[in-house]
Amino acid sequence: METSLTFGFAYRGFDITIIGYEIDGGWRMALELRKGEEVEIIRDTANVYPDFNSLRSMAIWAAHLKIKSLTDA
């Protein structure tokens, strides 16, 4: 049976949702960045994470970097 988990938080005016999808051998990550009506979805199909906590840590870092690039531009 496939499992998915989510984790949400707000940062610098963005609502962030982390989605983890369990697959054979680990977890895949999707990240949704929402600010008002604008939504950007980032999917990490290159990596498989050993557990949801590892995935969540990397997704928080990825969200931070993406938001920094958008707000510092």
CHARMM internal coordinates of N, CA and C (Angstrom, degrees):
IC EDIT
DIST 1 N 1 CA 1.4453
DIST 1 CA 1 C 1.5310
ANGL 1 N 1 CA 1 C 109.29
DIST 1 C 2 N 1.3192
ANGL 1 CA 1 C 2 N 116.92
DIHE 1 N 1 CA 1 C 2 N 131.14
DIST 2 N 2 CA 1.4596
ANGL 1 C 2 N 2 CA 121.64
DIHE 1 CA 1 C 2 N 2 CA 178.07
DIST 2 CA 2 C 1.5206
ANGL 2 N 2 CA 2 C 110.07
DIHE 1 C 2 N 2 CA 2 C -78.57
DIST 2 C 3 N 1.3156
ANGL 2 CA 2 C 3 N 115.04
DIHE 2 N 2 CA 2 C 3 N 143.96
DIST 3 N 3 CA 1.4554
ANGL 2 C 3 N 3 CA 121.94
DIHE 2 CA 2 C 3 N 3 CA 179.80
DIST 3 CA 3 C 1.5149
ANGL 3 N 3 CA 3 C 108.76
DIHE 2 C 3 N 3 CA 3 C -122.25
DIST 3 C 4 N 1.3221
ANGL 3 CA 3 C 4 N 116.38
DIHE 3 N 3 CA 3 C 4 N 146.45
DIST 4 N 4 CA 1.4647
ANGL 3 C 4 N 4 CA 120.42
DIHE 3 CA 3 C 4 N 4 CA 171.00
DIST 4 CA 4 C 1.5236
ANGL 4 N 4 CA 4 C 107.89
DIHE 3 C 4 N 4 CA 4 C -134.78
DIST 4 C 5 N 1.3148
ANGL 4 CA 4 C 5 N 115.30
DIHE 4 N 4 CA 4 C 5 N 145.88
DIST 5 N 5 CA 1.4570
ANGL 4 C 5 N 5 CA 122.30
DIHE 4 CA 4 C 5 N 5 CA 177.36
DIST 5 CA 5 C 1.5158
ANGL 5 N 5 CA 5 C 108.46
DIHE 4 C 5 N 5 CA 5 C -131.94
DIST 5 C 6 N 1.3218
ANGL 5 CA 5 C 6 N 116.66
DIHE 5 N 5 CA 5 C 6 N 152.11
DIST 6 N 6 CA 1.4627
ANGL 5 C 6 N 6 CA 121.20
DIHE 5 CA 5 C 6 N 6 CA 177.31
DIST 6 CA 6 C 1.5232
ANGL 6 N 6 CA 6 C 109.91
DIHE 5 C 6 N 6 CA 6 C -128.04
DIST 6 C 7 N 1.3213
ANGL 6 CA 6 C 7 N 114.02
DIHE 6 N 6 CA 6 C 7 N 157.82
DIST 7 N 7 CA 1.4610
ANGL 6 C 7 N 7 CA 122.15
DIHE 6 CA 6 C 7 N 7 CA 176.03
DIST 7 CA 7 C 1.5209
ANGL 7 N 7 CA 7 C 106.18
DIHE 6 C 7 N 7 CA 7 C -146.16
DIST 7 C 8 N 1.3155
ANGL 7 CA 7 C 8 N 117.39
DIHE 7 N 7 CA 7 C 8 N 130.14
DIST 8 N 8 CA 1.4585
ANGL 7 C 8 N 8 CA 120.54
DIHE 7 CA 7 C 8 N 8 CA -178.13
DIST 8 CA 8 C 1.5140
ANGL 8 N 8 CA 8 C 112.14
DIHE 7 C 8 N 8 CA 8 C -125.17
DIST 8 C 9 N 1.3317
ANGL 8 CA 8 C 9 N 115.22
DIHE 8 N 8 CA 8 C 9 N 148.89
DIST 9 N 9 CA 1.4581
ANGL 8 C 9 N 9 CA 121.41
DIHE 8 CA 8 C 9 N 9 CA 175.82
DIST 9 CA 9 C 1.5241
ANGL 9 N 9 CA 9 C 109.01
DIHE 8 C 9 N 9 CA 9 C -160.26
DIST 9 C 10 N 1.3145
ANGL 9 CA 9 C 10 N 115.92
DIHE 9 N 9 CA 9 C 10 N 167.44
DIST 10 N 10 CA 1.4679
ANGL 9 C 10 N 10 CA 121.99
DIHE 9 CA 9 C 10 N 10 CA 177.70
DIST 10 CA 10 C 1.5214
ANGL 10 N 10 CA 10 C 108.67
DIHE 9 C 10 N 10 CA 10 C -113.94
DIST 10 C 11 N 1.3430
ANGL 10 CA 10 C 11 N 115.43
DIHE 10 N 10 CA 10 C 11 N 144.21
DIST 11 N 11 CA 1.4610
ANGL 10 C 11 N 11 CA 121.08
DIHE 10 CA 10 C 11 N 11 CA -179.79
DIST 11 CA 11 C 1.5228
ANGL 11 N 11 CA 11 C 108.91
DIHE 10 C 11 N 11 CA 11 C -154.79
DIST 11 C 12 N 1.3192
ANGL 11 CA 11 C 12 N 117.12
DIHE 11 N 11 CA 11 C 12 N 124.13
DIST 12 N 12 CA 1.4680
ANGL 11 C 12 N 12 CA 124.05
DIHE 11 CA 11 C 12 N 12 CA 176.19
DIST 12 CA 12 C 1.5326
ANGL 12 N 12 CA 12 C 112.65
DIHE 11 C 12 N 12 CA 12 C 49.76
DIST 12 C 13 N 1.3174
ANGL 12 CA 12 C 13 N 116.59
DIHE 12 N 12 CA 12 C 13 N 42.98
DIST 13 N 13 CA 1.4594
ANGL 12 C 13 N 13 CA 121.18
DIHE 12 CA 12 C 13 N 13 CA 177.39
DIST 13 CA 13 C 1.5157
ANGL 13 N 13 CA 13 C 115.03
DIHE 12 C 13 N 13 CA 13 C 83.53
DIST 13 C 14 N 1.3160
ANGL 13 CA 13 C 14 N 118.31
DIHE 13 N 13 CA 13 C 14 N 1.09
DIST 14 N 14 CA 1.4601
ANGL 13 C 14 N 14 CA 123.18
DIHE 13 CA 13 C 14 N 14 CA 178.32
DIST 14 CA 14 C 1.5217
ANGL 14 N 14 CA 14 C 109.41
DIHE 13 C 14 N 14 CA 14 C -104.05
DIST 14 C 15 N 1.3201
ANGL 14 CA 14 C 15 N 116.30
DIHE 14 N 14 CA 14 C 15 N 142.82
DIST 15 N 15 CA 1.4595
ANGL 14 C 15 N 15 CA 122.01
DIHE 14 CA 14 C 15 N 15 CA 167.98
DIST 15 CA 15 C 1.5209
ANGL 15 N 15 CA 15 C 106.61
DIHE 14 C 15 N 15 CA 15 C -97.66
DIST 15 C 16 N 1.3105
ANGL 15 CA 15 C 16 N 116.46
DIHE 15 N 15 CA 15 C 16 N 124.34
DIST 16 N 16 CA 1.4586
ANGL 15 C 16 N 16 CA 121.91
DIHE 15 CA 15 C 16 N 16 CA -175.43
DIST 16 CA 16 C 1.5195
ANGL 16 N 16 CA 16 C 108.98
DIHE 15 C 16 N 16 CA 16 C -114.76
DIST 16 C 17 N 1.3233
ANGL 16 CA 16 C 17 N 115.73
DIHE 16 N 16 CA 16 C 17 N 131.97
DIST 17 N 17 CA 1.4582
ANGL 16 C 17 N 17 CA 121.46
DIHE 16 CA 16 C 17 N 17 CA 173.27
DIST 17 CA 17 C 1.5203
ANGL 17 N 17 CA 17 C 107.97
DIHE 16 C 17 N 17 CA 17 C -122.57
DIST 17 C 18 N 1.3138
ANGL 17 CA 17 C 18 N 115.34
DIHE 17 N 17 CA 17 C 18 N 125.10
DIST 18 N 18 CA 1.4608
ANGL 17 C 18 N 18 CA 122.59
DIHE 17 CA 17 C 18 N 18 CA 176.02
DIST 18 CA 18 C 1.5227
ANGL 18 N 18 CA 18 C 106.78
DIHE 17 C 18 N 18 CA 18 C -101.40
DIST 18 C 19 N 1.3273
ANGL 18 CA 18 C 19 N 115.61
DIHE 18 N 18 CA 18 C 19 N 130.35
DIST 19 N 19 CA 1.4556
ANGL 18 C 19 N 19 CA 120.88
DIHE 18 CA 18 C 19 N 19 CA 178.78
DIST 19 CA 19 C 1.5203
ANGL 19 N 19 CA 19 C 107.83
DIHE 18 C 19 N 19 CA 19 C -120.98
DIST 19 C 20 N 1.3125
ANGL 19 CA 19 C 20 N 115.97
DIHE 19 N 19 CA 19 C 20 N 126.85
DIST 20 N 20 CA 1.4553
ANGL 19 C 20 N 20 CA 121.53
DIHE 19 CA 19 C 20 N 20 CA 175.74
DIST 20 CA 20 C 1.5141
ANGL 20 N 20 CA 20 C 109.58
DIHE 19 C 20 N 20 CA 20 C -113.13
DIST 20 C 21 N 1.3361
ANGL 20 CA 20 C 21 N 115.87
DIHE 20 N 20 CA 20 C 21 N 131.10
DIST 21 N 21 CA 1.4616
ANGL 20 C 21 N 21 CA 122.18
DIHE 20 CA 20 C 21 N 21 CA 178.44
DIST 21 CA 21 C 1.5196
ANGL 21 N 21 CA 21 C 108.39
DIHE 20 C 21 N 21 CA 21 C -114.21
DIST 21 C 22 N 1.3194
ANGL 21 CA 21 C 22 N 116.65
DIHE 21 N 21 CA 21 C 22 N 120.80
DIST 22 N 22 CA 1.4653
ANGL 21 C 22 N 22 CA 119.84
DIHE 21 CA 21 C 22 N 22 CA 178.82
DIST 22 CA 22 C 1.5229
ANGL 22 N 22 CA 22 C 109.55
DIHE 21 C 22 N 22 CA 22 C -77.97
DIST 22 C 23 N 1.3213
ANGL 22 CA 22 C 23 N 115.59
DIHE 22 N 22 CA 22 C 23 N 131.21
DIST 23 N 23 CA 1.4620
ANGL 22 C 23 N 23 CA 122.65
DIHE 22 CA 22 C 23 N 23 CA 176.51
DIST 23 CA 23 C 1.5284
ANGL 23 N 23 CA 23 C 107.20
DIHE 22 C 23 N 23 CA 23 C -127.97
DIST 23 C 24 N 1.3091
ANGL 23 CA 23 C 24 N 116.75
DIHE 23 N 23 CA 23 C 24 N 174.80
DIST 24 N 24 CA 1.4636
ANGL 23 C 24 N 24 CA 119.24
DIHE 23 CA 23 C 24 N 24 CA 174.95
DIST 24 CA 24 C 1.5227
ANGL 24 N 24 CA 24 C 108.77
DIHE 23 C 24 N 24 CA 24 C -60.24
DIST 24 C 25 N 1.2973
ANGL 24 CA 24 C 25 N 116.84
DIHE 24 N 24 CA 24 C 25 N 121.61
DIST 25 N 25 CA 1.4597
ANGL 24 C 25 N 25 CA 120.31
DIHE 24 CA 24 C 25 N 25 CA 176.55
DIST 25 CA 25 C 1.5082
ANGL 25 N 25 CA 25 C 115.53
DIHE 24 C 25 N 25 CA 25 C 94.68
DIST 25 C 26 N 1.3267
ANGL 25 CA 25 C 26 N 119.31
DIHE 25 N 25 CA 25 C 26 N -2.07
DIST 26 N 26 CA 1.4624
ANGL 25 C 26 N 26 CA 119.05
DIHE 25 CA 25 C 26 N 26 CA 178.54
DIST 26 CA 26 C 1.5150
ANGL 26 N 26 CA 26 C 113.80
DIHE 25 C 26 N 26 CA 26 C 155.67
DIST 26 C 27 N 1.3241
ANGL 26 CA 26 C 27 N 114.95
DIHE 26 N 26 CA 26 C 27 N -147.40
DIST 27 N 27 CA 1.4637
ANGL 26 C 27 N 27 CA 122.65
DIHE 26 CA 26 C 27 N 27 CA -174.15
DIST 27 CA 27 C 1.5258
ANGL 27 N 27 CA 27 C 110.65
DIHE 26 C 27 N 27 CA 27 C -131.36
DIST 27 C 28 N 1.3210
ANGL 27 CA 27 C 28 N 116.37
DIHE 27 N 27 CA 27 C 28 N 142.54
DIST 28 N 28 CA 1.4750
ANGL 27 C 28 N 28 CA 124.08
DIHE 27 CA 27 C 28 N 28 CA 172.13
DIST 28 CA 28 C 1.5206
ANGL 28 N 28 CA 28 C 108.93
DIHE 27 C 28 N 28 CA 28 C -106.73
DIST 28 C 29 N 1.3267
ANGL 28 CA 28 C 29 N 115.81
DIHE 28 N 28 CA 28 C 29 N 151.69
DIST 29 N 29 CA 1.4599
ANGL 28 C 29 N 29 CA 121.09
DIHE 28 CA 28 C 29 N 29 CA -174.01
DIST 29 CA 29 C 1.5252
ANGL 29 N 29 CA 29 C 112.24
DIHE 28 C 29 N 29 CA 29 C -115.64
DIST 29 C 30 N 1.3214
ANGL 29 CA 29 C 30 N 114.94
DIHE 29 N 29 CA 29 C 30 N 140.49
DIST 30 N 30 CA 1.4628
ANGL 29 C 30 N 30 CA 123.04
DIHE 29 CA 29 C 30 N 30 CA 165.98
DIST 30 CA 30 C 1.5227
ANGL 30 N 30 CA 30 C 106.36
DIHE 29 C 30 N 30 CA 30 C -130.98
DIST 30 C 31 N 1.3158
ANGL 30 CA 30 C 31 N 115.35
DIHE 30 N 30 CA 30 C 31 N 148.47
DIST 31 N 31 CA 1.4553
ANGL 30 C 31 N 31 CA 121.61
DIHE 30 CA 30 C 31 N 31 CA -174.86
DIST 31 CA 31 C 1.5193
ANGL 31 N 31 CA 31 C 107.80
DIHE 30 C 31 N 31 CA 31 C -136.00
DIST 31 C 32 N 1.3252
ANGL 31 CA 31 C 32 N 117.14
DIHE 31 N 31 CA 31 C 32 N 127.32
DIST 32 N 32 CA 1.4639
ANGL 31 C 32 N 32 CA 121.83
DIHE 31 CA 31 C 32 N 32 CA 178.60
DIST 32 CA 32 C 1.5242
ANGL 32 N 32 CA 32 C 108.67
DIHE 31 C 32 N 32 CA 32 C -113.73
DIST 32 C 33 N 1.3316
ANGL 32 CA 32 C 33 N 115.63
DIHE 32 N 32 CA 32 C 33 N 122.68
DIST 33 N 33 CA 1.4633
ANGL 32 C 33 N 33 CA 122.43
DIHE 32 CA 32 C 33 N 33 CA 176.37
DIST 33 CA 33 C 1.5193
ANGL 33 N 33 CA 33 C 107.50
DIHE 32 C 33 N 33 CA 33 C -109.44
DIST 33 C 34 N 1.3157
ANGL 33 CA 33 C 34 N 116.23
DIHE 33 N 33 CA 33 C 34 N 121.77
DIST 34 N 34 CA 1.4624
ANGL 33 C 34 N 34 CA 120.94
DIHE 33 CA 33 C 34 N 34 CA -176.76
DIST 34 CA 34 C 1.5262
ANGL 34 N 34 CA 34 C 109.25
DIHE 33 C 34 N 34 CA 34 C -125.77
DIST 34 C 35 N 1.3396
ANGL 34 CA 34 C 35 N 114.62
DIHE 34 N 34 CA 34 C 35 N 130.39
DIST 35 N 35 CA 1.4659
ANGL 34 C 35 N 35 CA 121.28
DIHE 34 CA 34 C 35 N 35 CA 173.40
DIST 35 CA 35 C 1.5159
ANGL 35 N 35 CA 35 C 106.39
DIHE 34 C 35 N 35 CA 35 C -137.30
DIST 35 C 36 N 1.3284
ANGL 35 CA 35 C 36 N 116.04
DIHE 35 N 35 CA 35 C 36 N 105.16
DIST 36 N 36 CA 1.4639
ANGL 35 C 36 N 36 CA 120.00
DIHE 35 CA 35 C 36 N 36 CA -175.17
DIST 36 CA 36 C 1.5152
ANGL 36 N 36 CA 36 C 109.82
DIHE 35 C 36 N 36 CA 36 C 63.74
DIST 36 C 37 N 1.3222
ANGL 36 CA 36 C 37 N 116.04
DIHE 36 N 36 CA 36 C 37 N -126.90
DIST 37 N 37 CA 1.4653
ANGL 36 C 37 N 37 CA 121.40
DIHE 36 CA 36 C 37 N 37 CA -179.79
DIST 37 CA 37 C 1.5260
ANGL 37 N 37 CA 37 C 112.78
DIHE 36 C 37 N 37 CA 37 C -85.53
DIST 37 C 38 N 1.3250
ANGL 37 CA 37 C 38 N 117.50
DIHE 37 N 37 CA 37 C 38 N -11.58
DIST 38 N 38 CA 1.4645
ANGL 37 C 38 N 38 CA 120.96
DIHE 37 CA 37 C 38 N 38 CA -177.59
DIST 38 CA 38 C 1.5228
ANGL 38 N 38 CA 38 C 110.49
DIHE 37 C 38 N 38 CA 38 C -85.40
DIST 38 C 39 N 1.3335
ANGL 38 CA 38 C 39 N 115.03
DIHE 38 N 38 CA 38 C 39 N 132.60
DIST 39 N 39 CA 1.4614
ANGL 38 C 39 N 39 CA 121.17
DIHE 38 CA 38 C 39 N 39 CA 179.52
DIST 39 CA 39 C 1.5235
ANGL 39 N 39 CA 39 C 108.40
DIHE 38 C 39 N 39 CA 39 C -132.38
DIST 39 C 40 N 1.3228
ANGL 39 CA 39 C 40 N 115.40
DIHE 39 N 39 CA 39 C 40 N 133.79
DIST 40 N 40 CA 1.4599
ANGL 39 C 40 N 40 CA 120.36
DIHE 39 CA 39 C 40 N 40 CA 172.92
DIST 40 CA 40 C 1.5182
ANGL 40 N 40 CA 40 C 107.55
DIHE 39 C 40 N 40 CA 40 C -124.63
DIST 40 C 41 N 1.3218
ANGL 40 CA 40 C 41 N 115.79
DIHE 40 N 40 CA 40 C 41 N 132.29
DIST 41 N 41 CA 1.4568
ANGL 40 C 41 N 41 CA 121.30
DIHE 40 CA 40 C 41 N 41 CA 178.68
DIST 41 CA 41 C 1.5228
ANGL 41 N 41 CA 41 C 108.17
DIHE 40 C 41 N 41 CA 41 C -112.53
DIST 41 C 42 N 1.3071
ANGL 41 CA 41 C 42 N 114.84
DIHE 41 N 41 CA 41 C 42 N 130.09
DIST 42 N 42 CA 1.4608
ANGL 41 C 42 N 42 CA 121.94
DIHE 41 CA 41 C 42 N 42 CA 178.44
DIST 42 CA 42 C 1.5236
ANGL 42 N 42 CA 42 C 106.98
DIHE 41 C 42 N 42 CA 42 C -117.56
DIST 42 C 43 N 1.3154
ANGL 42 CA 42 C 43 N 116.22
DIHE 42 N 42 CA 42 C 43 N 126.97
DIST 43 N 43 CA 1.4672
ANGL 42 C 43 N 43 CA 120.93
DIHE 42 CA 42 C 43 N 43 CA 177.39
DIST 43 CA 43 C 1.5196
ANGL 43 N 43 CA 43 C 108.77
DIHE 42 C 43 N 43 CA 43 C -116.53
DIST 43 C 44 N 1.3067
ANGL 43 CA 43 C 44 N 115.66
DIHE 43 N 43 CA 43 C 44 N 131.71
DIST 44 N 44 CA 1.4604
ANGL 43 C 44 N 44 CA 121.10
DIHE 43 CA 43 C 44 N 44 CA 176.13
DIST 44 CA 44 C 1.5208
ANGL 44 N 44 CA 44 C 107.51
DIHE 43 C 44 N 44 CA 44 C -103.11
DIST 44 C 45 N 1.3295
ANGL 44 CA 44 C 45 N 115.67
DIHE 44 N 44 CA 44 C 45 N 97.00
DIST 45 N 45 CA 1.4619
ANGL 44 C 45 N 45 CA 120.01
DIHE 44 CA 44 C 45 N 45 CA 179.85
DIST 45 CA 45 C 1.5234
ANGL 45 N 45 CA 45 C 111.85
DIHE 44 C 45 N 45 CA 45 C -97.98
DIST 45 C 46 N 1.3322
ANGL 45 CA 45 C 46 N 116.80
DIHE 45 N 45 CA 45 C 46 N -1.88
DIST 46 N 46 CA 1.4607
ANGL 45 C 46 N 46 CA 120.72
DIHE 45 CA 45 C 46 N 46 CA -178.42
DIST 46 CA 46 C 1.5253
ANGL 46 N 46 CA 46 C 112.77
DIHE 45 C 46 N 46 CA 46 C -86.85
DIST 46 C 47 N 1.3257
ANGL 46 CA 46 C 47 N 116.83
DIHE 46 N 46 CA 46 C 47 N -22.63
DIST 47 N 47 CA 1.4595
ANGL 46 C 47 N 47 CA 120.23
DIHE 46 CA 46 C 47 N 47 CA -174.08
DIST 47 CA 47 C 1.5194
ANGL 47 N 47 CA 47 C 111.48
DIHE 46 C 47 N 47 CA 47 C -118.56
DIST 47 C 48 N 1.3086
ANGL 47 CA 47 C 48 N 115.02
DIHE 47 N 47 CA 47 C 48 N 149.36
DIST 48 N 48 CA 1.4619
ANGL 47 C 48 N 48 CA 122.89
DIHE 47 CA 47 C 48 N 48 CA 171.08
DIST 48 CA 48 C 1.5224
ANGL 48 N 48 CA 48 C 105.79
DIHE 47 C 48 N 48 CA 48 C -120.79
DIST 48 C 49 N 1.3178
ANGL 48 CA 48 C 49 N 116.19
DIHE 48 N 48 CA 48 C 49 N 124.66
DIST 49 N 49 CA 1.4600
ANGL 48 C 49 N 49 CA 121.97
DIHE 48 CA 48 C 49 N 49 CA -176.53
DIST 49 CA 49 C 1.5262
ANGL 49 N 49 CA 49 C 109.73
DIHE 48 C 49 N 49 CA 49 C -97.31
DIST 49 C 50 N 1.3397
ANGL 49 CA 49 C 50 N 117.70
DIHE 49 N 49 CA 49 C 50 N 145.26
DIST 50 N 50 CA 1.4638
ANGL 49 C 50 N 50 CA 120.00
DIHE 49 CA 49 C 50 N 50 CA -175.02
DIST 50 CA 50 C 1.5263
ANGL 50 N 50 CA 50 C 114.43
DIHE 49 C 50 N 50 CA 50 C -69.50
DIST 50 C 51 N 1.3392
ANGL 50 CA 50 C 51 N 116.77
DIHE 50 N 50 CA 50 C 51 N -26.52
DIST 51 N 51 CA 1.4603
ANGL 50 C 51 N 51 CA 120.34
DIHE 50 CA 50 C 51 N 51 CA -179.14
DIST 51 CA 51 C 1.5291
ANGL 51 N 51 CA 51 C 108.78
DIHE 50 C 51 N 51 CA 51 C -157.08
DIST 51 C 52 N 1.3389
ANGL 51 CA 51 C 52 N 115.87
DIHE 51 N 51 CA 51 C 52 N 168.35
DIST 52 N 52 CA 1.4623
ANGL 51 C 52 N 52 CA 119.54
DIHE 51 CA 51 C 52 N 52 CA -176.88
DIST 52 CA 52 C 1.5212
ANGL 52 N 52 CA 52 C 111.96
DIHE 51 C 52 N 52 CA 52 C -65.70
DIST 52 C 53 N 1.3139
ANGL 52 CA 52 C 53 N 118.74
DIHE 52 N 52 CA 52 C 53 N -34.59
DIST 53 N 53 CA 1.4663
ANGL 52 C 53 N 53 CA 120.55
DIHE 52 CA 52 C 53 N 53 CA 179.71
DIST 53 CA 53 C 1.5240
ANGL 53 N 53 CA 53 C 111.82
DIHE 52 C 53 N 53 CA 53 C -63.41
DIST 53 C 54 N 1.3187
ANGL 53 CA 53 C 54 N 117.55
DIHE 53 N 53 CA 53 C 54 N -40.06
DIST 54 N 54 CA 1.4673
ANGL 53 C 54 N 54 CA 120.97
DIHE 53 CA 53 C 54 N 54 CA 176.17
DIST 54 CA 54 C 1.5250
ANGL 54 N 54 CA 54 C 110.53
DIHE 53 C 54 N 54 CA 54 C -64.73
DIST 54 C 55 N 1.3214
ANGL 54 CA 54 C 55 N 115.90
DIHE 54 N 54 CA 54 C 55 N -44.54
DIST 55 N 55 CA 1.4651
ANGL 54 C 55 N 55 CA 121.50
DIHE 54 CA 54 C 55 N 55 CA 177.68
DIST 55 CA 55 C 1.5187
ANGL 55 N 55 CA 55 C 110.47
DIHE 54 C 55 N 55 CA 55 C -59.13
DIST 55 C 56 N 1.3312
ANGL 55 CA 55 C 56 N 116.84
DIHE 55 N 55 CA 55 C 56 N -46.11
DIST 56 N 56 CA 1.4656
ANGL 55 C 56 N 56 CA 121.21
DIHE 55 CA 55 C 56 N 56 CA -178.43
DIST 56 CA 56 C 1.5267
ANGL 56 N 56 CA 56 C 111.05
DIHE 55 C 56 N 56 CA 56 C -61.23
DIST 56 C 57 N 1.3220
ANGL 56 CA 56 C 57 N 117.53
DIHE 56 N 56 CA 56 C 57 N -42.19
DIST 57 N 57 CA 1.4669
ANGL 56 C 57 N 57 CA 120.78
DIHE 56 CA 56 C 57 N 57 CA 178.73
DIST 57 CA 57 C 1.5232
ANGL 57 N 57 CA 57 C 111.25
DIHE 56 C 57 N 57 CA 57 C -60.32
DIST 57 C 58 N 1.3200
ANGL 57 CA 57 C 58 N 117.20
DIHE 57 N 57 CA 57 C 58 N -45.55
DIST 58 N 58 CA 1.4655
ANGL 57 C 58 N 58 CA 120.73
DIHE 57 CA 57 C 58 N 58 CA 179.88
DIST 58 CA 58 C 1.5247
ANGL 58 N 58 CA 58 C 111.39
DIHE 57 C 58 N 58 CA 58 C -68.75
DIST 58 C 59 N 1.3231
ANGL 58 CA 58 C 59 N 117.65
DIHE 58 N 58 CA 58 C 59 N -35.43
DIST 59 N 59 CA 1.4648
ANGL 58 C 59 N 59 CA 120.92
DIHE 58 CA 58 C 59 N 59 CA 179.13
DIST 59 CA 59 C 1.5261
ANGL 59 N 59 CA 59 C 111.25
DIHE 58 C 59 N 59 CA 59 C -68.15
DIST 59 C 60 N 1.3221
ANGL 59 CA 59 C 60 N 117.44
DIHE 59 N 59 CA 59 C 60 N -38.51
DIST 60 N 60 CA 1.4692
ANGL 59 C 60 N 60 CA 120.32
DIHE 59 CA 59 C 60 N 60 CA 176.32
DIST 60 CA 60 C 1.5213
ANGL 60 N 60 CA 60 C 109.58
DIHE 59 C 60 N 60 CA 60 C -61.90
DIST 60 C 61 N 1.3102
ANGL 60 CA 60 C 61 N 117.19
DIHE 60 N 60 CA 60 C 61 N -43.19
DIST 61 N 61 CA 1.4701
ANGL 60 C 61 N 61 CA 121.55
DIHE 60 CA 60 C 61 N 61 CA 177.95
DIST 61 CA 61 C 1.5363
ANGL 61 N 61 CA 61 C 110.66
DIHE 60 C 61 N 61 CA 61 C -63.72
DIST 61 C 62 N 1.3358
ANGL 61 CA 61 C 62 N 117.02
DIHE 61 N 61 CA 61 C 62 N -44.66
DIST 62 N 62 CA 1.4667
ANGL 61 C 62 N 62 CA 120.92
DIHE 61 CA 61 C 62 N 62 CA 179.26
DIST 62 CA 62 C 1.5234
ANGL 62 N 62 CA 62 C 110.96
DIHE 61 C 62 N 62 CA 62 C -62.42
DIST 62 C 63 N 1.3266
ANGL 62 CA 62 C 63 N 117.69
DIHE 62 N 62 CA 62 C 63 N -40.79
DIST 63 N 63 CA 1.4674
ANGL 62 C 63 N 63 CA 121.24
DIHE 62 CA 62 C 63 N 63 CA 178.04
DIST 63 CA 63 C 1.5224
ANGL 63 N 63 CA 63 C 110.36
DIHE 62 C 63 N 63 CA 63 C -63.61
DIST 63 C 64 N 1.3153
ANGL 63 CA 63 C 64 N 116.57
DIHE 63 N 63 CA 63 C 64 N -44.07
DIST 64 N 64 CA 1.4672
ANGL 63 C 64 N 64 CA 121.03
DIHE 63 CA 63 C 64 N 64 CA 178.54
DIST 64 CA 64 C 1.5306
ANGL 64 N 64 CA 64 C 110.79
DIHE 63 C 64 N 64 CA 64 C -57.88
DIST 64 C 65 N 1.3287
ANGL 64 CA 64 C 65 N 116.56
DIHE 64 N 64 CA 64 C 65 N -48.63
DIST 65 N 65 CA 1.4682
ANGL 64 C 65 N 65 CA 120.23
DIHE 64 CA 64 C 65 N 65 CA -178.97
DIST 65 CA 65 C 1.5282
ANGL 65 N 65 CA 65 C 112.01
DIHE 64 C 65 N 65 CA 65 C -63.32
DIST 65 C 66 N 1.3330
ANGL 65 CA 65 C 66 N 117.31
DIHE 65 N 65 CA 65 C 66 N -42.70
DIST 66 N 66 CA 1.4644
ANGL 65 C 66 N 66 CA 120.62
DIHE 65 CA 65 C 66 N 66 CA -179.23
DIST 66 CA 66 C 1.5206
ANGL 66 N 66 CA 66 C 111.02
DIHE 65 C 66 N 66 CA 66 C -65.96
DIST 66 C 67 N 1.3277
ANGL 66 CA 66 C 67 N 117.61
DIHE 66 N 66 CA 66 C 67 N -44.65
DIST 67 N 67 CA 1.4635
ANGL 66 C 67 N 67 CA 120.97
DIHE 66 CA 66 C 67 N 67 CA -179.99
DIST 67 CA 67 C 1.5203
ANGL 67 N 67 CA 67 C 110.23
DIHE 66 C 67 N 67 CA 67 C -65.91
DIST 67 C 68 N 1.3147
ANGL 67 CA 67 C 68 N 117.47
DIHE 67 N 67 CA 67 C 68 N -38.95
DIST 68 N 68 CA 1.4682
ANGL 67 C 68 N 68 CA 120.78
DIHE 67 CA 67 C 68 N 68 CA 176.76
DIST 68 CA 68 C 1.5276
ANGL 68 N 68 CA 68 C 110.37
DIHE 67 C 68 N 68 CA 68 C -60.49
DIST 68 C 69 N 1.3336
ANGL 68 CA 68 C 69 N 116.91
DIHE 68 N 68 CA 68 C 69 N -43.04
DIST 69 N 69 CA 1.4689
ANGL 68 C 69 N 69 CA 119.55
DIHE 68 CA 68 C 69 N 69 CA 179.79
DIST 69 CA 69 C 1.5259
ANGL 69 N 69 CA 69 C 111.60
DIHE 68 C 69 N 69 CA 69 C -66.28
DIST 69 C 70 N 1.3209
ANGL 69 CA 69 C 70 N 117.69
DIHE 69 N 69 CA 69 C 70 N -33.27
DIST 70 N 70 CA 1.4671
ANGL 69 C 70 N 70 CA 121.01
DIHE 69 CA 69 C 70 N 70 CA 179.59
DIST 70 CA 70 C 1.5267
ANGL 70 N 70 CA 70 C 112.35
DIHE 69 C 70 N 70 CA 70 C -75.97
DIST 70 C 71 N 1.3216
ANGL 70 CA 70 C 71 N 117.30
DIHE 70 N 70 CA 70 C 71 N -37.04
DIST 71 N 71 CA 1.4641
ANGL 70 C 71 N 71 CA 120.51
DIHE 70 CA 70 C 71 N 71 CA -174.66
DIST 71 CA 71 C 1.5223
ANGL 71 N 71 CA 71 C 112.95
DIHE 70 C 71 N 71 CA 71 C -89.27
DIST 71 C 72 N 1.3322
ANGL 71 CA 71 C 72 N 117.72
DIHE 71 N 71 CA 71 C 72 N -20.82
DIST 72 N 72 CA 1.4634
ANGL 71 C 72 N 72 CA 120.65
DIHE 71 CA 71 C 72 N 72 CA 178.83
DIST 72 CA 72 C 1.5229
ANGL 72 N 72 CA 72 C 112.36
DIHE 71 C 72 N 72 CA 72 C -90.53
DIST 72 C 73 N 1.3240
ANGL 72 CA 72 C 73 N 117.38
DIHE 72 N 72 CA 72 C 73 N -7.83
DIST 73 N 73 CA 1.4741
ANGL 72 C 73 N 73 CA 121.09
DIHE 72 CA 72 C 73 N 73 CA -176.63
DIST 73 CA 73 C 1.5088
ANGL 73 N 73 CA 73 C 111.64
DIHE 72 C 73 N 73 CA 73 C -73.84
END
COOR INIT
IC SEED 1 N 1 CA 1 C
IC BUILD
